[in-house]
Amino acid sequence: MDNNVIKNAIRPTPVGKKNWLFIGGEATGETSAVIYTLIEGAKRHGHEPYAYVKDVLERLPVMKASEVDVLLPRNWQPATAMQQTVQAAS
């Protein structure tokens, strides 16, 4: 089995870990793993990472917990596309 895609995706972490050794607290590793997962997931699904993360962070605070699934990279559509879809259905 080959996992070169994953190795290439996480390459910046091992390369920069000496620079980041003393940044943050105890939860920094977990936090960075979550951020890397979101960004790499967006890239794998063909989304522009900045637009994806920005949109998710803007929409997340006003969503119900049961609706969060639409923000996953595999289901995500930009908020403007969602609005156009809702208007077309009306």
DSSP file (Angstrom, degrees, kcal/mol; ACC not computed):
  #  RESIDUE AA STRUCTURE BP1 BP2  ACC     N-H-->O    O-->H-N    N-H-->O    O-->H-N    TCO  KAPPA ALPHA  PHI   PSI    X-CA   Y-CA   Z-CA
    1    1 A M              0   0    0      0, 0.0     2,-0.4     0, 0.0     0, 0.0   0.000 360.0 360.0 360.0 150.3    0.0    0.0    0.0
    2    2 A D        +     0   0    0      1,-0.1     3,-0.1     2,-0.0     0, 0.0  -0.956 360.0 173.4-121.5 131.1    1.1    3.5   -0.7
    3    3 A N     >  +     0   0    0     -2,-0.4     4,-2.3     1,-0.1     3,-0.3  -0.078  36.8 127.6-125.3  35.2    0.4    6.6    1.4
    4    4 A N  H  > S+     0   0    0      1,-0.2     4,-2.7     2,-0.2     5,-0.2   0.825  70.4  61.2 -60.9 -32.2    2.5    9.2   -0.4
    5    5 A V  H  > S+     0   0    0      2,-0.2     4,-1.7     1,-0.2    -1,-0.2   0.935 109.0  41.9 -60.7 -45.5   -0.5   11.5   -0.6
    6    6 A I  H  > S+     0   0    0     -3,-0.3     4,-2.0     2,-0.2    -2,-0.2   0.919 113.3  52.5 -68.0 -44.1   -0.7   11.7    3.2
    7    7 A K  H  X S+     0   0    0     -4,-2.3     4,-0.5     1,-0.2    -2,-0.2   0.917 111.8  46.2 -58.9 -43.6    3.1   12.0    3.6
    8    8 A N  H >< S+     0   0    0     -4,-2.7     3,-0.5     1,-0.2    -1,-0.2   0.855 109.8  55.0 -67.5 -34.2    3.2   14.9    1.2
    9    9 A A  H 3< S+     0   0    0     -4,-1.7    -1,-0.2    -5,-0.2    -2,-0.2   0.852 114.7  38.1 -68.6 -34.3    0.2   16.6    2.9
   10   10 A I  H >< S+     0   0    0     -4,-2.0     3,-1.3     1,-0.2    -1,-0.2   0.383  84.0 106.5 -98.8   5.2    1.8   16.5    6.3
   11   11 A R  T <X S+     0   0    0     -3,-0.5     4,-1.9    -4,-0.5     5,-0.2   0.844  71.3  61.8 -53.8 -39.2    5.4   17.3    5.2
   12   12 A P  H 3> S+     0   0    0      0, 0.0     4,-1.9     0, 0.0    -1,-0.3   0.824  98.6  59.2 -60.0 -28.4    5.3   20.9    6.5
   13   13 A T  H <> S+     0   0    0     -3,-1.3     4,-1.0     2,-0.2    -2,-0.2   0.975 109.0  38.6 -67.1 -54.9    4.8   19.7   10.0
   14   14 A P  H  4 S+     0   0    0      0, 0.0     3,-0.4     0, 0.0     4,-0.3   0.880 116.1  54.1 -63.3 -34.6    8.0   17.5   10.4
   15   15 A V  H  < S+     0   0    0     -4,-1.9     3,-0.3     1,-0.2    -2,-0.2   0.887 119.3  32.6 -65.3 -37.9   10.0   20.2    8.5
   16   16 A G  H >X S+     0   0    0     -4,-1.9     4,-1.6    -5,-0.2     3,-0.7   0.405  86.2 103.1-100.2   2.9    8.9   23.0   10.8
   17   17 A K  T 3< S+     0   0    0     -4,-1.0     4,-0.4    -3,-0.4    -1,-0.2   0.815  79.4  54.1 -63.6 -30.1    8.6   21.2   14.1
   18   18 A K  T >4 S+     0   0    0     -4,-0.3     3,-0.6    -3,-0.3    -1,-0.3   0.872 109.6  49.6 -67.8 -33.6   11.9   22.5   15.5
   19   19 A N  T <4 S+     0   0    0     -3,-0.7     3,-0.3     1,-0.2    -2,-0.2   0.825 116.6  41.5 -69.8 -30.5   10.7   26.0   14.8
   20   20 A W  T >< S+     0   0    0     -4,-1.6     3,-1.7     1,-0.2    -1,-0.2   0.316  80.6 112.4 -99.4   7.3    7.3   25.3   16.5
   21   21 A L  T <  S+     0   0    0     -3,-0.6    -1,-0.2    -4,-0.4    -2,-0.1   0.839  86.8  30.3 -52.9 -42.2    8.7   23.4   19.5
   22   22 A F  T 3  S+     0   0    0     -3,-0.3     2,-0.4    -4,-0.2    -1,-0.3   0.151  90.9 116.7-109.5  20.3    7.8   26.0   22.1
   23   23 A I  S <  S-     0   0    0     -3,-1.7     5,-0.1     2,-0.0    -3,-0.0  -0.746  73.8 -12.9 -89.0 132.1    4.7   27.5   20.5
   24   24 A G  S    S-     0   0    0     -2,-0.4     2,-0.1     4,-0.1     0, 0.0  -0.243  82.6 -76.0  82.9-166.9    1.5   27.2   22.4
   25   25 A G    >   -     0   0    0     -2,-0.0     3,-1.2     0, 0.0     4,-0.3  -0.187  64.5 -58.5-115.6-153.6    0.5   25.0   25.3
   26   26 A E  T 3  S+     0   0    0      1,-0.2     3,-0.4     2,-0.1     4,-0.3   0.805 130.6  50.6 -66.7 -30.4   -0.4   21.4   25.9
   27   27 A A  T 3> S+     0   0    0      1,-0.2     4,-2.5     2,-0.1    -1,-0.2   0.423  81.1  97.5 -88.8   1.4   -3.3   21.4   23.5
   28   28 A T  H <> S+     0   0    0     -3,-1.2     4,-2.8     1,-0.2     5,-0.2   0.881  80.5  52.9 -60.7 -40.4   -1.3   22.9   20.6
   29   29 A G  H  > S+     0   0    0     -3,-0.4     4,-1.9    -4,-0.3    -1,-0.2   0.925 112.0  44.4 -61.9 -45.1   -0.6   19.5   19.0
   30   30 A E  H  > S+     0   0    0     -4,-0.3     4,-2.0     2,-0.2    -2,-0.2   0.907 113.7  50.9 -66.0 -41.9   -4.3   18.6   18.9
   31   31 A T  H  X S+     0   0    0     -4,-2.5     4,-2.3     1,-0.2    -2,-0.2   0.923 110.6  48.0 -62.2 -45.0   -5.3   22.0   17.7
   32   32 A S  H  X S+     0   0    0     -4,-2.8     4,-2.9     1,-0.2    -1,-0.2   0.866 109.1  54.7 -65.8 -34.4   -2.8   21.9   14.8
   33   33 A A  H  X S+     0   0    0     -4,-1.9     4,-2.2    -5,-0.2    -1,-0.2   0.905 108.7  48.2 -63.7 -40.8   -4.0   18.4   13.9
   34   34 A V  H  X S+     0   0    0     -4,-2.0     4,-2.3     2,-0.2    -2,-0.2   0.924 113.2  47.4 -64.2 -44.8   -7.6   19.6   13.6
   35   35 A I  H  X S+     0   0    0     -4,-2.3     4,-2.5     2,-0.2     5,-0.2   0.931 112.4  48.8 -63.9 -46.4   -6.5   22.6   11.5
   36   36 A Y  H  X S+     0   0    0     -4,-2.9     4,-2.9     1,-0.2     5,-0.3   0.898 110.5  52.5 -59.3 -40.2   -4.3   20.5    9.2
   37   37 A T  H  X S+     0   0    0     -4,-2.2     4,-2.3    -5,-0.2    -2,-0.2   0.925 110.6  46.7 -62.7 -45.0   -7.2   18.0    8.8
   38   38 A L  H  X S+     0   0    0     -4,-2.3     4,-2.1     2,-0.2    -2,-0.2   0.933 116.2  44.3 -62.0 -46.4   -9.7   20.7    7.8
   39   39 A I  H  X S+     0   0    0     -4,-2.5     4,-2.3     2,-0.2    -2,-0.2   0.932 116.4  44.4 -67.8 -46.1   -7.3   22.3    5.3
   40   40 A E  H  X S+     0   0    0     -4,-2.9     4,-2.5    -5,-0.2    -1,-0.2   0.863 112.2  53.6 -68.7 -34.2   -6.1   19.1    3.7
   41   41 A G  H  X S+     0   0    0     -4,-2.3     4,-1.4    -5,-0.3    -1,-0.2   0.909 108.9  49.4 -63.3 -41.8   -9.7   17.8    3.6
   42   42 A A  H  <>S+     0   0    0     -4,-2.1     5,-2.9    -5,-0.2     3,-0.2   0.924 111.6  48.8 -62.2 -44.4  -10.7   21.0    1.7
   43   43 A K  H ><5S+     0   0    0     -4,-2.3     3,-1.8     1,-0.2    -2,-0.2   0.919 108.5  53.4 -61.7 -43.9   -7.8   20.6   -0.7
   44   44 A R  H 3<5S+     0   0    0     -4,-2.5    -1,-0.2     1,-0.3    -2,-0.2   0.800 109.3  49.0 -62.8 -28.7   -8.7   16.9   -1.4
   45   45 A H  T 3<5S-     0   0    0     -4,-1.4    -1,-0.3    -3,-0.2    -2,-0.2   0.282 122.3-105.2 -95.9  10.8  -12.2   17.8   -2.2
   46   46 A G  T < 5S+     0   0    0     -3,-1.8     2,-0.3     1,-0.3    -3,-0.2   0.653  73.8 137.4  81.9  16.3  -11.1   20.6   -4.6
   47   47 A H      < -     0   0    0     -5,-2.9    -1,-0.3    -6,-0.2    -2,-0.1  -0.658  62.9-111.4 -94.6 152.2  -12.0   23.6   -2.4
   48   48 A E     >  -     0   0    0     -2,-0.3     4,-2.4     1,-0.2     3,-0.2  -0.741  31.1-140.4 -77.8 118.6   -9.8   26.6   -1.9
   49   49 A P  H  > S+     0   0    0      0, 0.0     4,-2.7     0, 0.0     5,-0.3   0.851  95.4  49.8 -55.7 -43.6   -8.7   26.2    1.7
   50   50 A Y  H  > S+     0   0    0      1,-0.2     4,-2.5     2,-0.2     5,-0.2   0.938 113.3  46.2 -62.2 -46.2   -8.9   29.9    2.8
   51   51 A A  H  > S+     0   0    0      2,-0.2     4,-2.3     1,-0.2    -1,-0.2   0.896 114.2  49.7 -62.4 -40.5  -12.5   30.3    1.4
   52   52 A Y  H  X S+     0   0    0     -4,-2.4     4,-2.7     2,-0.2     5,-0.2   0.964 114.0  42.3 -63.3 -53.8  -13.5   27.0    3.0
   53   53 A V  H  X S+     0   0    0     -4,-2.7     4,-2.6     1,-0.2     5,-0.2   0.902 115.0  51.0 -63.4 -41.6  -12.2   27.8    6.5
   54   54 A K  H  X S+     0   0    0     -4,-2.5     4,-1.6    -5,-0.3    -1,-0.2   0.937 113.1  45.3 -60.7 -47.4  -13.5   31.4    6.4
   55   55 A D  H  X S+     0   0    0     -4,-2.3     4,-2.2    -5,-0.2     5,-0.2   0.916 113.7  49.2 -64.0 -44.1  -17.0   30.3    5.3
   56   56 A V  H  X S+     0   0    0     -4,-2.7     4,-2.6     1,-0.2    -2,-0.2   0.923 110.9  49.4 -62.5 -44.7  -17.1   27.5    7.9
   57   57 A L  H  < S+     0   0    0     -4,-2.6    -1,-0.2     1,-0.2    -2,-0.2   0.802 112.8  48.3 -67.3 -27.7  -16.0   29.8   10.7
   58   58 A E  H  < S+     0   0    0     -4,-1.6     4,-0.2    -5,-0.2    -1,-0.2   0.859 119.4  37.2 -77.3 -36.3  -18.6   32.4    9.8
   59   59 A R  H >< S+     0   0    0     -4,-2.2     3,-1.0    -5,-0.2     4,-0.4   0.772 100.2  75.2 -87.9 -27.3  -21.4   29.8    9.6
   60   60 A L  G >< S+     0   0    0     -4,-2.6     3,-1.4     1,-0.2    -1,-0.1   0.867  87.9  57.3 -58.4 -43.9  -20.6   27.5   12.4
   61   61 A P  G 3  S+     0   0    0      0, 0.0    -1,-0.2     0, 0.0    -2,-0.1   0.763 111.1  43.1 -63.2 -22.8  -21.6   29.8   15.4
   62   62 A V  G <  S+     0   0    0     -3,-1.0     2,-0.3    -4,-0.2    -2,-0.2   0.349  95.8  98.2-104.3   6.7  -25.2   30.1   14.1
   63   63 A M  S <  S-     0   0    0     -3,-1.4     2,-0.2    -4,-0.4     5,-0.0  -0.646  73.2-118.3 -96.2 151.4  -25.8   26.5   13.1
   64   64 A K    >   -     0   0    0     -2,-0.3     3,-1.7     1,-0.1     4,-0.5  -0.531  29.9-114.2 -77.9 153.6  -27.6   23.8   15.1
   65   65 A A  G >  S+     0   0    0      1,-0.3     3,-0.9     2,-0.2     4,-0.2   0.833 116.6  58.3 -59.1 -32.9  -25.4   20.8   16.0
   66   66 A S  G 3  S+     0   0    0      1,-0.2    -1,-0.3     2,-0.1     3,-0.3   0.649 104.9  51.2 -72.7 -14.0  -27.6   18.6   13.8
   67   67 A E  G X  S+     0   0    0     -3,-1.7     3,-1.7     1,-0.2    -1,-0.2   0.475  78.8  95.8 -99.9  -4.1  -26.7   20.7   10.7
   68   68 A V  G X   +     0   0    0     -3,-0.9     3,-2.2    -4,-0.5     4,-0.3   0.736  66.0  78.2 -63.1 -23.5  -22.9   20.7   11.1
   69   69 A D  G >  S+     0   0    0      1,-0.3     3,-1.3    -3,-0.3    -1,-0.3   0.785  83.1  64.9 -57.0 -28.8  -22.6   17.8    8.7
   70   70 A V  G <  S+     0   0    0     -3,-1.7     7,-0.3     1,-0.2    -1,-0.3   0.650  95.1  60.3 -70.5 -13.1  -23.1   20.3    5.8
   71   71 A L  G <  S+     0   0    0     -3,-2.2    -1,-0.2    -4,-0.2    -2,-0.2   0.514  77.4 109.5 -92.6  -5.5  -19.8   22.0    6.7
   72   72 A L  S X> S-     0   0    0     -3,-1.3     4,-1.8    -4,-0.3     3,-1.6  -0.409  83.5-113.2 -66.1 147.5  -17.7   18.9    6.2
   73   73 A P  T 34 S+     0   0    0      0, 0.0    -1,-0.1     0, 0.0    -3,-0.0   0.829 115.6  54.8 -53.9 -35.2  -15.4   19.2    3.2
   74   74 A R  T 34 S+     0   0    0      1,-0.2    -4,-0.1   -30,-0.0    -3,-0.0   0.755 120.7  30.3 -72.0 -21.9  -17.2   16.4    1.3
   75   75 A N  T <4 S+     0   0    0     -3,-1.6    -1,-0.2    -6,-0.2    -5,-0.1   0.529  92.0 123.0-109.4 -10.6  -20.6   18.1    1.7
   76   76 A W     <  +     0   0    0     -4,-1.8    -5,-0.1    -5,-0.1    -6,-0.0  -0.241  29.4 174.2 -68.2 138.1  -19.6   21.8    1.7
   77   77 A Q        -     0   0    0     -7,-0.3     5,-0.1   -25,-0.1    -2,-0.0  -0.988  43.2 -97.1-131.2 141.2  -20.9   24.4   -0.7
   78   78 A P    >>  -     0   0    0      0, 0.0     4,-2.1     0, 0.0     3,-0.6  -0.214  35.8-113.0 -55.6 149.9  -20.1   28.1   -0.3
   79   79 A A  H 3> S+     0   0    0      1,-0.3     4,-2.3     2,-0.2     5,-0.2   0.847 117.5  55.3 -54.8 -37.5  -22.8   30.1    1.5
   80   80 A T  H 3> S+     0   0    0      1,-0.2     4,-2.0     2,-0.2    -1,-0.3   0.886 107.7  48.4 -65.9 -37.8  -23.6   32.0   -1.7
   81   81 A A  H <> S+     0   0    0     -3,-0.6     4,-2.0     2,-0.2    -2,-0.2   0.880 110.7  51.7 -68.0 -37.4  -24.2   28.8   -3.6
   82   82 A M  H  X S+     0   0    0     -4,-2.1     4,-2.2     2,-0.2    -2,-0.2   0.908 109.3  50.0 -64.4 -42.1  -26.4   27.5   -0.7
   83   83 A Q  H  X S+     0   0    0     -4,-2.3     4,-2.4     1,-0.2    -2,-0.2   0.899 110.4  49.5 -63.9 -41.6  -28.5   30.8   -0.9
   84   84 A Q  H  X S+     0   0    0     -4,-2.0     4,-2.1     2,-0.2    -1,-0.2   0.875 110.5  50.9 -65.5 -37.2  -28.9   30.5   -4.7
   85   85 A T  H  X S+     0   0    0     -4,-2.0     4,-1.7     2,-0.2    -2,-0.2   0.914 111.6  47.2 -65.8 -43.4  -30.1   26.8   -4.3
   86   86 A V  H  X S+     0   0    0     -4,-2.2     4,-1.1     1,-0.2    -2,-0.2   0.906 112.8  49.1 -64.8 -42.5  -32.6   27.8   -1.6
   87   87 A Q  H  < S+     0   0    0     -4,-2.4     3,-0.3     1,-0.2    -1,-0.2   0.872 109.8  51.6 -65.9 -36.9  -33.9   30.7   -3.7
   88   88 A A  H  < S+     0   0    0     -4,-2.1    -1,-0.2     1,-0.2    -2,-0.2   0.847 108.4  51.7 -68.5 -33.3  -34.3   28.5   -6.8
   89   89 A A  H  <        0   0    0     -4,-1.7    -1,-0.2     1,-0.2    -2,-0.2   0.737 360.0 360.0 -74.6 -22.3  -36.3   26.0   -4.8
   90   90 A S     <        0   0    0     -4,-1.1    -1,-0.2    -3,-0.3    -2,-0.2   0.473 360.0 360.0 -75.8 360.0  -38.7   28.6   -3.5
